[in-house]
Amino acid sequence: MQEAVMQEAVMDGAVMAPAALRGRFIAEARDWIGTPYLHRASLKGQGADCLGLIRGVWRAVVGPEPQGLPAYAPDWAEATKAEQMAQAAGRHMRAVPLQAIAPGDVLLFRWRDGFPAKHAAILVSAERMVHAHDGAAVAEVFLAPWWRRRLAFAFAFPGA
């Protein structure tokens, strides 16, 4: 398991400050822009869903994924009612209070009240995020009021 409260991270043999590491997460997320949406995929330029984007950024910046990918259908959250994404993120990342989100953080959203969070994005600036949305390609969009109302959880990647 990754140490979630590291003050500095070692990446590519060099010690990297949290701010610089956040910059790497942001740059990698932006490098996925244009990747077509594909359920359960995580291949830059080939296909990704929202979780696949997070997984791909993790692999590029942190290293091997900390756990295997469970099977999931597009309607998994409606069927289970469990906060599976938030629980998995909490095992490998540091929880961030919603009022303290910062660029480089992973954001989890609820599509509807009363349902588990099932959509993920990476915050790239105070007002913008990168995400993969069903029926579209990975894109950078505004963190508009519609999204802010649905924000349920936030997490920092290891070392950030």
DSSP file (Angstrom, degrees, kcal/mol; ACC not computed):
  #  RESIDUE AA STRUCTURE BP1 BP2  ACC     N-H-->O    O-->H-N    N-H-->O    O-->H-N    TCO  KAPPA ALPHA  PHI   PSI    X-CA   Y-CA   Z-CA
    1    1 A M              0   0    0      0, 0.0     2,-0.2     0, 0.0    91,-0.1   0.000 360.0 360.0 360.0 143.5    0.0    0.0    0.0
    2    2 A Q        -     0   0    0      1,-0.1     2,-0.6    89,-0.1    60,-0.0  -0.497 360.0-111.8 -75.9 143.7    1.2    3.5   -0.8
    3    3 A E    >   -     0   0    0     -2,-0.2     3,-0.7     1,-0.1   156,-0.3  -0.672  29.7-163.6 -75.9 117.2    2.1    5.8    2.1
    4    4 A A  T 3  S+     0   0    0     -2,-0.6    90,-0.2     1,-0.2    -1,-0.1   0.560  78.6  50.9 -84.9  -8.7   -0.7    8.5    2.0
    5    5 A V  T 3  S+     0   0    0    153,-0.1    -1,-0.2    88,-0.1     2,-0.1  -0.024  71.4 149.5-120.4  32.1    1.0   11.1    4.2
    6    6 A M    <   -     0   0    0     -3,-0.7     3,-0.1     1,-0.1   153,-0.1  -0.379  36.7-156.0 -64.1 140.1    4.4   11.4    2.6
    7    7 A Q  S    S+     0   0    0      1,-0.3     2,-0.3   153,-0.1    -1,-0.1   0.801  83.3  15.3 -84.2 -33.0    6.0   14.9    2.9
    8    8 A E  S    S-     0   0    0      9,-0.1     2,-0.4    10,-0.1    -1,-0.3  -0.962  75.9-143.7-135.8 153.9    8.2   14.3   -0.1
    9    9 A A  E     -A   16   0A   0      7,-2.3     7,-3.9    -2,-0.3     2,-0.7  -0.907   9.8-135.3-120.2 148.8    8.0   11.7   -2.8
   10   10 A V  E     +A   15   0A   0     -2,-0.4     2,-0.4     5,-0.2     5,-0.2  -0.915  32.8 169.5-102.5 114.5   10.7    9.8   -4.6
   11   11 A M  E >   -A   14   0A   0      3,-2.7     3,-2.0    -2,-0.7    51,-0.1  -0.994  67.6  -7.1-127.9 130.2    9.9    9.7   -8.3
   12   12 A D  T 3  S-     0   0    0     -2,-0.4    -1,-0.1     1,-0.3     3,-0.1   0.834 130.1 -56.7  54.3  35.4   12.4    8.6  -11.0
   13   13 A G  T 3  S+     0   0    0      1,-0.2     2,-0.4    -3,-0.1    -1,-0.3   0.456 118.6 102.2  81.2   0.2   15.1    8.4   -8.3
   14   14 A A  E <  S-A   11   0A   0     -3,-2.0    -3,-2.7     2,-0.0     2,-0.4  -0.900  76.0-114.9-119.5 147.3   14.7   12.1   -7.3
   15   15 A V  E     -A   10   0A   0     -2,-0.4     2,-0.4    -5,-0.2    -5,-0.2  -0.655  35.5-162.8 -77.6 130.7   13.0   13.6   -4.2
   16   16 A M  E     -A    9   0A   0     -7,-3.9    -7,-2.3    -2,-0.4    -1,-0.0  -0.964  14.9-127.5-121.9 129.8   10.1   15.6   -5.4
   17   17 A A     >  -     0   0    0     -2,-0.4     4,-2.4    -9,-0.2     3,-0.3  -0.356  30.7-110.0 -68.2 152.2    8.2   18.3   -3.4
   18   18 A P  H  > S+     0   0    0      0, 0.0     4,-2.6     0, 0.0     5,-0.2   0.865 117.3  53.2 -53.7 -40.0    4.4   17.9   -3.1
   19   19 A A  H  > S+     0   0    0      1,-0.2     4,-1.7     2,-0.2     5,-0.1   0.915 110.9  45.8 -64.3 -41.6    3.8   21.0   -5.3
   20   20 A A  H  > S+     0   0    0     -3,-0.3     4,-1.5     2,-0.2    -1,-0.2   0.888 111.9  52.1 -66.8 -38.2    6.0   19.7   -8.1
   21   21 A L  H  X S+     0   0    0     -4,-2.4     4,-2.0     1,-0.2    -2,-0.2   0.907 105.8  54.0 -64.7 -41.2    4.4   16.3   -7.8
   22   22 A R  H  X S+     0   0    0     -4,-2.6     4,-2.4     1,-0.2    -1,-0.2   0.897 105.1  55.6 -58.1 -39.5    0.9   17.9   -8.1
   23   23 A G  H  X S+     0   0    0     -4,-1.7     4,-2.6     1,-0.2    -1,-0.2   0.864 105.3  51.6 -60.7 -36.7    2.2   19.5  -11.3
   24   24 A R  H  X S+     0   0    0     -4,-1.5     4,-2.4    -3,-0.2    -1,-0.2   0.896 108.6  50.5 -67.4 -40.2    3.1   16.1  -12.7
   25   25 A F  H  X S+     0   0    0     -4,-2.0     4,-2.5     2,-0.2    -2,-0.2   0.927 113.3  46.5 -62.1 -43.7   -0.4   14.7  -11.9
   26   26 A I  H  X S+     0   0    0     -4,-2.4     4,-2.5     2,-0.2     5,-0.2   0.938 112.5  48.7 -64.3 -48.0   -2.0   17.7  -13.7
   27   27 A A  H  X S+     0   0    0     -4,-2.6     4,-1.5     1,-0.2    -1,-0.2   0.906 112.8  48.4 -60.4 -41.8    0.3   17.4  -16.7
   28   28 A E  H  X S+     0   0    0     -4,-2.4     4,-0.7     2,-0.2    -1,-0.2   0.921 110.0  51.5 -65.9 -43.0   -0.4   13.7  -17.0
   29   29 A A  H >< S+     0   0    0     -4,-2.5     3,-1.2     1,-0.2     4,-0.3   0.928 110.4  49.2 -58.7 -44.5   -4.1   14.2  -16.7
   30   30 A R  H >< S+     0   0    0     -4,-2.5     3,-1.4     1,-0.3    -1,-0.2   0.812 101.2  64.1 -65.4 -28.8   -4.0   16.8  -19.5
   31   31 A D  H 3< S+     0   0    0     -4,-1.5    -1,-0.3     1,-0.3    -2,-0.2   0.708  96.6  58.8 -67.5 -18.6   -2.0   14.4  -21.6
   32   32 A W  T X< S+     0   0    0     -3,-1.2     3,-2.5    -4,-0.7   106,-0.3   0.565  75.8 125.0 -84.4 -10.1   -5.0   12.1  -21.7
   33   33 A I  T <  S+     0   0    0     -3,-1.4   106,-0.2    -4,-0.3    99,-0.1  -0.255  72.9  27.0 -55.9 133.5   -7.3   14.8  -23.3
   34   34 A G  T 3  S+     0   0    0    104,-2.7    -1,-0.3     1,-0.4   105,-0.1   0.205  82.3 137.1  96.1 -13.3   -8.9   13.4  -26.4
   35   35 A T    <   -     0   0    0     -3,-2.5   103,-2.9     1,-0.1    -1,-0.4  -0.513  60.7-114.4 -63.7 126.1   -8.7    9.8  -25.3
   36   36 A P  B     -B  137   0B   0      0, 0.0    12,-1.9     0, 0.0     2,-0.3  -0.248  29.2-102.2 -63.4 150.1  -12.1    8.3  -26.3
   37   37 A Y  B     +c   48   0C   0     99,-0.9     2,-0.3    10,-0.2    12,-0.2  -0.572  48.2 166.4 -71.3 130.8  -14.5    7.1  -23.6
   38   38 A L    >   -     0   0    0     10,-1.1     3,-2.1    -2,-0.3    14,-0.1  -0.887  39.3-113.6-149.2 116.3  -14.4    3.3  -23.2
   39   39 A H  T 3  S-     0   0    0     -2,-0.3     3,-0.1     1,-0.3    34,-0.0  -0.211  97.2  -0.2 -52.3 130.9  -16.0    1.6  -20.2
   40   40 A R  T 3  S+     0   0    0      1,-0.2    -1,-0.3    33,-0.0     2,-0.2   0.425 103.0 126.8  69.5   4.0  -13.4   -0.2  -18.0
   41   41 A A    <   +     0   0    0     -3,-2.1     8,-1.5     1,-0.0    -1,-0.2  -0.514  35.1 179.1 -90.9 160.0  -10.5    0.9  -20.2
   42   42 A S  E     +D   48   0C   0      6,-0.2     2,-0.5    -2,-0.2     6,-0.2  -0.286  35.4 123.7-155.5  58.4   -7.3    2.7  -19.1
   43   43 A L  E >>  -D   47   0C   0      4,-3.0     4,-2.6   -11,-0.0     3,-2.3  -0.952  60.4-123.3-127.6 111.6   -5.1    3.2  -22.2
   44   44 A K  T 34 S+     0   0    0     -2,-0.5   -12,-0.1     1,-0.3   -11,-0.1  -0.254  97.1   6.8 -54.2 130.3   -4.0    6.8  -23.0
   45   45 A G  T 34 S+     0   0    0    -13,-0.3    -1,-0.3     1,-0.1     3,-0.1   0.204 128.4  63.5  82.5 -16.2   -5.0    7.6  -26.6
   46   46 A Q  T <4 S-     0   0    0     -3,-2.3     2,-0.2     1,-0.3    -2,-0.2   0.813 112.6 -46.6-106.8 -45.7   -7.0    4.4  -26.9
   47   47 A G  E  <  + D   0  43C   0     -4,-2.6    -4,-3.0   -12,-0.1     2,-0.3  -0.804  52.0 169.5 172.1 144.7   -9.8    4.5  -24.4
   48   48 A A  E     -cD  37  42C   0    -12,-1.9   -10,-1.1    -2,-0.2    -6,-0.2  -0.965  18.9-149.1-162.0 147.3  -10.7    5.3  -20.8
   49   49 A D     >  -     0   0    0     -8,-1.5     4,-2.1    -2,-0.3     5,-0.2  -0.510  52.9 -85.0-101.8-174.9  -13.6    5.7  -18.4
   50   50 A C  H  > S+     0   0    0     82,-0.4     4,-1.6     1,-0.2     5,-0.1   0.893 132.4  44.8 -63.1 -39.4  -13.3    8.1  -15.5
   51   51 A L  H  > S+     0   0    0      1,-0.2     4,-2.8     2,-0.2    -1,-0.2   0.883 109.7  56.6 -69.1 -37.8  -11.7    5.5  -13.2
   52   52 A G  H  > S+     0   0    0      1,-0.2     4,-2.6     2,-0.2    -2,-0.2   0.860 103.8  53.8 -61.2 -36.1   -9.4    4.5  -16.0
   53   53 A L  H  X S+     0   0    0     -4,-2.1     4,-2.4     2,-0.2    -1,-0.2   0.943 110.6  45.6 -61.6 -48.6   -8.2    8.1  -16.3
   54   54 A I  H  X S+     0   0    0     -4,-1.6     4,-2.5     1,-0.2    -2,-0.2   0.926 114.0  49.7 -61.3 -45.1   -7.3    8.1  -12.5
   55   55 A R  H  X S+     0   0    0     -4,-2.8     4,-2.6     1,-0.2    -1,-0.2   0.906 111.2  49.2 -61.1 -42.7   -5.7    4.6  -12.8
   56   56 A G  H  X S+     0   0    0     -4,-2.6     4,-2.2     2,-0.2    -1,-0.2   0.893 111.1  48.3 -66.4 -40.1   -3.6    5.8  -15.8
   57   57 A V  H  X S+     0   0    0     -4,-2.4     4,-2.1     2,-0.2     5,-0.4   0.914 111.0  52.4 -65.0 -42.0   -2.4    8.9  -14.1
   58   58 A W  H  X>S+     0   0    0     -4,-2.5     4,-2.8    -5,-0.2     5,-2.0   0.953 110.4  47.4 -55.9 -51.2   -1.5    6.8  -11.1
   59   59 A R  H  <5S+     0   0    0     -4,-2.6    -1,-0.2     1,-0.2    -2,-0.2   0.897 113.5  48.0 -59.5 -42.0    0.6    4.4  -13.2
   60   60 A A  H  <5S+     0   0    0     -4,-2.2    -1,-0.2    -5,-0.2    -2,-0.2   0.839 128.3  21.0 -69.6 -33.5    2.4    7.2  -15.0
   61   61 A V  H  <5S+     0   0    0     -4,-2.1    -2,-0.2     2,-0.2    -3,-0.2   0.837 135.3  26.5-106.0 -42.7    3.3    9.2  -11.9
   62   62 A V  T  <5S-     0   0    0     -4,-2.8    -3,-0.2    -5,-0.4    -4,-0.1   0.899 100.9-122.4 -91.4 -47.2    3.2    6.9   -8.9
   63   63 A G      < +     0   0    0     -5,-2.0    -1,-0.3   -52,-0.0    -2,-0.2  -0.963  64.0  14.6 135.5-154.9    3.8    3.5  -10.3
   64   64 A P  S    S-     0   0    0      0, 0.0    -4,-0.0     0, 0.0     0, 0.0  -0.162  86.1 -95.9 -56.1 145.5    2.0    0.2  -10.4
   65   65 A E        -     0   0    0      1,-0.1   -10,-0.0    -3,-0.0     3,-0.0  -0.352  27.8-133.4 -61.9 141.6   -1.7    0.3   -9.4
   66   66 A P  S    S+     0   0    0      0, 0.0     2,-0.3     0, 0.0    -1,-0.1   0.644  82.6  15.6 -77.0 -13.9   -2.2   -0.6   -5.7
   67   67 A Q  S    S-     0   0    0    -66,-0.0    -2,-0.0     3,-0.0     2,-0.0  -0.988  85.3 -95.2-153.3 159.1   -5.0   -3.0   -6.3
   68   68 A G        -     0   0    0     -2,-0.3     0, 0.0     1,-0.1     0, 0.0  -0.270  45.0-100.8 -71.3 161.1   -6.6   -5.0   -9.1
   69   69 A L        -     0   0    0    -29,-0.0    -1,-0.1     1,-0.0     2,-0.1  -0.738  35.6-142.2 -85.6 119.8   -9.6   -3.7  -11.0
   70   70 A P        -     0   0    0      0, 0.0     2,-0.2     0, 0.0    -3,-0.0  -0.405  29.8 -93.7 -75.4 159.3  -12.9   -5.2   -9.9
   71   71 A A        +     0   0    0     -2,-0.1     2,-0.3     0, 0.0   -31,-0.0  -0.502  53.1 172.5 -66.7 139.2  -15.6   -6.1  -12.4
   72   72 A Y        -     0   0    0     -2,-0.2    -3,-0.0    -3,-0.1     5,-0.0  -0.961  23.4-148.4-153.8 137.5  -18.1   -3.3  -12.7
   73   73 A A    >   -     0   0    0     -2,-0.3     3,-2.0     1,-0.1     4,-0.2  -0.559  40.1-101.0 -93.8 163.8  -21.1   -2.5  -14.9
   74   74 A P  T 3  S+     0   0    0      0, 0.0     3,-0.3     0, 0.0    -1,-0.1   0.796 124.5  45.6 -57.1 -27.4  -22.1    1.0  -15.9
   75   75 A D  T 3> S+     0   0    0      1,-0.2     4,-1.7     2,-0.1     3,-0.2   0.078  75.0 122.3-102.9  24.7  -24.9    0.9  -13.3
   76   76 A W  H <> S+     0   0    0     -3,-2.0     4,-2.3     1,-0.2     5,-0.3   0.857  72.0  51.7 -57.4 -39.0  -22.8   -0.6  -10.5
   77   77 A A  H  > S+     0   0    0     -3,-0.3     4,-2.3     1,-0.2    -1,-0.2   0.903 108.8  49.6 -68.4 -40.2  -23.5    2.2   -8.0
   78   78 A E  H  4 S+     0   0    0     -3,-0.2    -1,-0.2     1,-0.2    -2,-0.2   0.858 115.0  46.1 -64.9 -33.7  -27.3    2.1   -8.5
   79   79 A A  H  < S+     0   0    0     -4,-1.7    -2,-0.2     1,-0.1    -1,-0.2   0.864 122.5  31.4 -77.9 -36.9  -27.2   -1.7   -7.9
   80   80 A T  H  < S-     0   0    0     -4,-2.3    -2,-0.2    -5,-0.2    -3,-0.2   0.825  75.8-155.9 -95.2 -32.7  -24.9   -1.7   -4.8
   81   81 A K     <  +     0   0    0     -4,-2.3     2,-0.3    -5,-0.3    -4,-0.1   0.527  54.0 125.4  65.0   7.7  -25.6    1.5   -3.0
   82   82 A A  S    S-     0   0    0     -5,-0.1     2,-1.9    34,-0.1     3,-0.3  -0.706  72.6-121.4 -97.4 149.1  -22.1    1.2   -1.4
   83   83 A E     >  +     0   0    0     -2,-0.3     4,-2.5     1,-0.2     5,-0.2  -0.405  53.6 152.5 -82.9  60.7  -19.5    4.0   -1.6
   84   84 A Q  H  >  +     0   0    0     -2,-1.9     4,-2.4     1,-0.2    -1,-0.2   0.882  67.1  48.6 -64.2 -41.3  -17.1    1.6   -3.3
   85   85 A M  H  > S+     0   0    0     32,-0.5     4,-2.7    -3,-0.3    -1,-0.2   0.938 114.2  45.9 -65.2 -45.0  -15.1    4.3   -5.2
   86   86 A A  H  > S+     0   0    0     31,-0.3     4,-2.4     1,-0.2    -2,-0.2   0.896 112.9  50.3 -65.4 -39.8  -14.6    6.4   -2.1
   87   87 A Q  H  X S+     0   0    0     -4,-2.5     4,-1.0     2,-0.2    -1,-0.2   0.920 112.6  46.4 -64.9 -43.1  -13.6    3.4    0.0
   88   88 A A  H >X S+     0   0    0     -4,-2.4     4,-0.8     2,-0.2     3,-0.7   0.930 112.9  49.4 -65.2 -44.9  -11.1    2.3   -2.5
   89   89 A A  H >X S+     0   0    0     -4,-2.7     4,-2.3     1,-0.2     3,-1.0   0.908 107.5  55.8 -60.0 -41.2   -9.7    5.8   -2.9
   90   90 A G  H 3< S+     0   0    0     -4,-2.4    -1,-0.2     1,-0.3    -2,-0.2   0.740 101.8  57.5 -65.1 -23.7   -9.4    6.1    0.9
   91   91 A R  H << S+     0   0    0     -4,-1.0    -1,-0.3    -3,-0.7    -2,-0.2   0.754 122.7  22.6 -75.2 -23.7   -7.3    3.0    1.1
   92   92 A H  H << S+     0   0    0     -3,-1.0     2,-0.3    -4,-0.8    -2,-0.2   0.509 121.2  46.2-124.5  -8.7   -4.7    4.4   -1.2
   93   93 A M  S  < S-     0   0    0     -4,-2.3     2,-0.5    -5,-0.2    64,-0.2  -0.870  82.1-101.4-133.2 165.5   -5.0    8.2   -1.1
   94   94 A R  E     -E  156   0D   0     62,-1.8    62,-3.0    -2,-0.3     2,-0.1  -0.772  38.4-120.9 -90.0 127.7   -5.3   10.9    1.6
   95   95 A A  E     -E  155   0D   0     -2,-0.5    60,-0.3    60,-0.2    -1,-0.0  -0.404  26.6-157.2 -65.0 142.5   -8.9   12.3    2.1
   96   96 A V        -     0   0    0     58,-2.8    58,-0.4    -2,-0.1     5,-0.1  -0.985  21.6-113.5-123.5 130.9   -9.1   16.0    1.5
   97   97 A P    >   -     0   0    0      0, 0.0     3,-2.3     0, 0.0     4,-0.1  -0.383  29.1-122.5 -59.5 141.1  -11.9   18.2    3.0
   98   98 A L  G >  S+     0   0    0      1,-0.3     3,-1.0     2,-0.2    55,-0.1   0.813 111.9  56.4 -59.1 -31.1  -14.1   19.5    0.1
   99   99 A Q  G 3  S+     0   0    0      1,-0.2    -1,-0.3     0, 0.0     0, 0.0   0.543 108.0  50.4 -77.5  -4.7  -13.4   23.1    1.1
  100  100 A A  G <  S+     0   0    0     -3,-2.3    -1,-0.2     2,-0.1    -2,-0.2   0.145  74.9 143.2-118.5  18.4   -9.7   22.5    0.8
  101  101 A I    <   -     0   0    0     -3,-1.0    -3,-0.0    -5,-0.1    55,-0.0  -0.267  26.6-173.4 -61.7 147.9   -9.4   20.9   -2.6
  102  102 A A    >   -     0   0    0     21,-0.1     3,-2.1    23,-0.0    21,-0.2  -0.956  36.6 -73.9-139.9 156.2   -6.3   21.9   -4.7
  103  103 A P  T 3  S+     0   0    0      0, 0.0    21,-0.2     0, 0.0     3,-0.1  -0.241 119.1  36.2 -51.9 135.6   -5.1   21.3   -8.2
  104  104 A G  T 3  S+     0   0    0     19,-3.8    53,-0.5     1,-0.4     2,-0.1   0.209  89.4 125.2 100.8 -12.1   -3.9   17.7   -8.6
  105  105 A D    <   -     0   0    0     -3,-2.1    18,-2.6    18,-0.2     2,-0.5  -0.448  62.4-121.1 -78.7 152.8   -6.6   16.3   -6.3
  106  106 A V  E     -GF 122 155D   0     49,-3.2    49,-2.4    16,-0.2     2,-0.4  -0.818  27.9-156.9 -91.0 130.4   -9.0   13.5   -7.3
  107  107 A L  E     -GF 121 154D   0     14,-2.9    14,-1.9    -2,-0.5     2,-0.4  -0.899   4.2-158.8-111.0 137.9  -12.7   14.5   -7.1
  108  108 A L  E     -GF 120 153D   0     45,-2.7    44,-3.0    -2,-0.4    45,-1.6  -0.962  12.5-165.0-117.8 136.4  -15.6   12.1   -6.8
  109  109 A F  E     -GF 119 151D   0     10,-2.7     9,-2.2    -2,-0.4    10,-1.4  -0.864  17.1-137.6-122.3 150.2  -19.1   13.1   -7.7
  110  110 A R        -     0   0    0     40,-2.6     7,-0.2    -2,-0.3     3,-0.1  -0.901   7.0-154.0-100.0 133.4  -22.6   11.7   -7.2
  111  111 A W  S    S+     0   0    0      5,-0.5     2,-0.3    -2,-0.5    -1,-0.1   0.863  82.2  10.5 -72.2 -34.2  -24.9   11.8  -10.2
  112  112 A R  S >  S-     0   0    0      4,-0.2     3,-1.6    38,-0.1    -1,-0.2  -0.983  89.4 -92.8-143.0 153.0  -28.0   12.0   -7.9
  113  113 A D  T 3  S+     0   0    0     -2,-0.3    37,-0.0     1,-0.2    -2,-0.0  -0.349 110.7  26.8 -59.8 142.8  -28.7   12.6   -4.2
  114  114 A G  T 3  S+     0   0    0      1,-0.3    -1,-0.2    -2,-0.0     0, 0.0   0.399 102.1 100.6  84.7  -3.4  -28.9    9.3   -2.3
  115  115 A F  S <  S-     0   0    0     -3,-1.6    -1,-0.3     1,-0.1   -37,-0.1  -0.820  78.9 -99.0-112.1 154.2  -26.6    7.4   -4.6
  116  116 A P        -     0   0    0      0, 0.0    -5,-0.5     0, 0.0     2,-0.2  -0.258  45.8 -92.9 -65.6 156.7  -23.0    6.6   -4.2
  117  117 A A        +     0   0    0     -7,-0.2   -32,-0.5     1,-0.1    -7,-0.3  -0.536  53.2 160.9 -66.5 132.8  -20.3    8.7   -5.8
  118  118 A K        +     0   0    0     -9,-2.2     2,-0.4    -2,-0.2    -8,-0.2   0.258  44.9  77.1-142.9  13.4  -19.4    7.0   -9.2
  119  119 A H  E     -G  109   0D   0    -10,-1.4   -10,-2.7   -69,-0.1     2,-0.3  -0.990  56.6-165.7-128.3 139.9  -17.7    9.7  -11.3
  120  120 A A  E     +G  108   0D   0     -2,-0.4    12,-0.5   -12,-0.2     2,-0.3  -0.907  11.5 165.7-126.6 150.9  -14.1   10.8  -10.9
  121  121 A A  E     -GH 107 131D   0    -14,-1.9   -14,-2.9    -2,-0.3     2,-0.5  -0.942  31.8-120.9-150.1 167.7  -12.0   13.7  -12.2
  122  122 A I  E     -GH 106 130D   0      8,-2.4     8,-2.6    -2,-0.3     2,-0.4  -0.982  26.1-130.1-117.6 124.2   -8.7   15.4  -11.5
  123  123 A L  E     + H   0 129D   0    -18,-2.6   -19,-3.8    -2,-0.5     6,-0.3  -0.579  28.0 175.7 -71.1 126.4   -8.8   19.0  -10.5
  124  124 A V  E     -     0   0D   0      4,-2.3     2,-0.3    -2,-0.4     5,-0.2   0.569  66.3  -2.3-112.0 -13.6   -6.3   20.9  -12.7
  125  125 A S  E >  S- H   0 128D   0      3,-1.6     3,-0.6   -23,-0.1    -1,-0.3  -0.930  89.4 -82.7-159.0 177.5   -6.9   24.5  -11.5
  126  126 A A  T 3  S+     0   0    0     -2,-0.3   -25,-0.0     1,-0.2     3,-0.0   0.788 129.9  24.8 -58.9 -26.2   -9.2   26.2   -9.1
  127  127 A E  T 3  S+     0   0    0     15,-0.0    16,-3.1    -4,-0.0     2,-0.3   0.349 115.0  65.7-121.7   3.9  -11.9   26.2  -11.7
  128  128 A R  E <   -HI 125 142D   0     -3,-0.6    -4,-2.3    14,-0.3    -3,-1.6  -0.942  48.7-177.9-135.9 152.9  -11.2   23.4  -14.1
  129  129 A M  E     -HI 123 141D   0     12,-2.6    12,-2.8    -2,-0.3     2,-0.5  -0.957  22.0-131.8-142.4 159.2  -11.0   19.6  -14.1
  130  130 A V  E     +HI 122 140D   0     -8,-2.6    -8,-2.4    -2,-0.3     2,-0.3  -0.960  39.5 152.8-112.5 131.7  -10.1   16.7  -16.5
  131  131 A H  E     -HI 121 139D   0      8,-2.2     8,-2.5    -2,-0.5     2,-0.5  -0.976  43.2-121.8-152.4 164.0  -12.5   13.8  -16.7
  132  132 A A        -     0   0    0    -12,-0.5     2,-0.4    -2,-0.3   -82,-0.4  -0.961  31.8-168.3-110.2 122.9  -13.8   11.1  -19.0
  133  133 A H    >   -     0   0    0     -2,-0.5     3,-2.2     4,-0.4   -96,-0.2  -0.929  31.4 -98.0-118.5 135.5  -17.5   11.2  -19.5
  134  134 A D  T 3  S+     0   0    0     -2,-0.4     3,-0.1     1,-0.3   -85,-0.0  -0.196 110.6  18.8 -49.3 129.8  -19.7    8.5  -21.1
  135  135 A G  T 3  S+     0   0    0      1,-0.3    -1,-0.3   -98,-0.1     2,-0.3   0.484 120.0  67.3  87.1   3.4  -20.2    9.3  -24.8
  136  136 A A  S <  S-     0   0    0     -3,-2.2   -99,-0.9  -101,-0.1    -1,-0.3  -0.837  82.4 -97.8-142.1 177.7  -17.3   11.7  -25.1
  137  137 A A  B     -B   36   0B   0     -2,-0.3    -4,-0.4  -101,-0.2    -6,-0.1  -0.523  56.8 -74.6 -92.8 166.4  -13.5   11.9  -24.9
  138  138 A V        +     0   0    0   -103,-2.9  -104,-2.7  -106,-0.3     2,-0.3  -0.440  68.6 174.7 -57.8 132.6  -11.4   12.8  -21.9
  139  139 A A  E     -I  131   0D   0     -8,-2.5    -8,-2.2  -106,-0.2     2,-0.5  -0.959  38.6-121.1-144.4 157.0  -11.8   16.6  -21.7
  140  140 A E  E     +I  130   0D   0     -2,-0.3     2,-0.3   -10,-0.2   -10,-0.2  -0.912  44.6 168.4 -98.4 126.0  -10.8   19.6  -19.6
  141  141 A V  E     -I  129   0D   0    -12,-2.8   -12,-2.6    -2,-0.5     2,-0.2  -0.854  38.7 -87.3-134.1 165.6  -14.0   21.3  -18.4
  142  142 A F  E     -I  128   0D   0     -2,-0.3     2,-2.0   -14,-0.2   -14,-0.3  -0.511  32.6-125.2 -71.7 142.4  -15.1   24.0  -16.0
  143  143 A L        -     0   0    0    -16,-3.1    -1,-0.1    -2,-0.2   -15,-0.1  -0.571  50.6-176.0 -83.0  71.7  -15.9   22.9  -12.4
  144  144 A A    >>  -     0   0    0     -2,-2.0     4,-2.6     1,-0.1     3,-0.6  -0.107  42.4 -95.7 -70.5 166.1  -19.2   24.6  -12.9
  145  145 A P  H 3> S+     0   0    0      0, 0.0     4,-2.4     0, 0.0     5,-0.2   0.847 124.3  61.4 -52.3 -36.2  -21.9   24.9  -10.2
  146  146 A W  H 3> S+     0   0    0      1,-0.2     4,-0.6     2,-0.2    -3,-0.1   0.930 110.7  39.5 -56.5 -46.2  -23.6   21.8  -11.6
  147  147 A W  H X> S+     0   0    0     -3,-0.6     3,-1.1     1,-0.2     4,-0.7   0.912 111.8  56.5 -69.5 -43.6  -20.5   19.8  -10.8
  148  148 A R  H >< S+     0   0    0     -4,-2.6     3,-0.8     1,-0.3    -2,-0.2   0.870 103.2  55.2 -58.6 -37.6  -19.8   21.6   -7.5
  149  149 A R  H 3< S+     0   0    0     -4,-2.4    -1,-0.3     1,-0.2    -2,-0.2   0.771 111.3  45.4 -65.4 -24.5  -23.3   20.6   -6.2
  150  150 A R  H << S+     0   0    0     -3,-1.1   -40,-2.6    -4,-0.6     2,-0.3   0.453  80.3 121.7 -99.5  -2.8  -22.5   16.9   -6.9
  151  151 A L  E <<  + F   0 109D   0     -3,-0.8   -42,-0.2    -4,-0.7     3,-0.1  -0.470  26.7 162.4 -65.4 123.5  -19.0   16.9   -5.4
  152  152 A A  E     +     0   0D   0    -44,-3.0     2,-0.3     1,-0.4   -43,-0.2   0.742  56.4   8.8-114.2 -36.2  -19.0   14.2   -2.7
  153  153 A F  E     - F   0 108D   0    -45,-1.6   -45,-2.7   -56,-0.1    -1,-0.4  -0.968  52.8-161.8-146.7 156.5  -15.3   13.4   -1.9
  154  154 A A  E     - F   0 107D   0    -58,-0.4   -58,-2.8    -2,-0.3     2,-0.3  -0.994   9.9-176.5-141.9 147.0  -11.8   14.5   -2.6
  155  155 A F  E     -EF  95 106D   0    -49,-2.4   -49,-3.2    -2,-0.3     2,-0.4  -0.985  19.9-133.9-142.0 148.5   -8.5   12.7   -2.3
  156  156 A A  E     -E   94   0D   0    -62,-3.0   -62,-1.8    -2,-0.3   -51,-0.1  -0.882  29.0-117.7-102.7 135.9   -4.8   13.6   -2.8
  157  157 A F    >   -     0   0    0    -53,-0.5     3,-1.9    -2,-0.4   -64,-0.1  -0.251  53.8 -72.2 -59.2 157.5   -2.6   11.2   -4.7
  158  158 A P  T 3  S+     0   0    0      0, 0.0  -154,-0.2     0, 0.0    -1,-0.2  -0.298 121.3  12.8 -55.3 134.2    0.3    9.8   -2.6
  159  159 A G  T 3         0   0    0   -156,-0.3  -138,-0.2  -155,-0.1  -137,-0.1   0.216 360.0 360.0  84.8 -14.5    3.0   12.4   -1.9
  160  160 A A    <         0   0    0     -3,-1.9    -3,-0.1  -139,-0.1    -1,-0.1   0.457 360.0 360.0 -89.3 360.0    0.8   15.3   -3.0
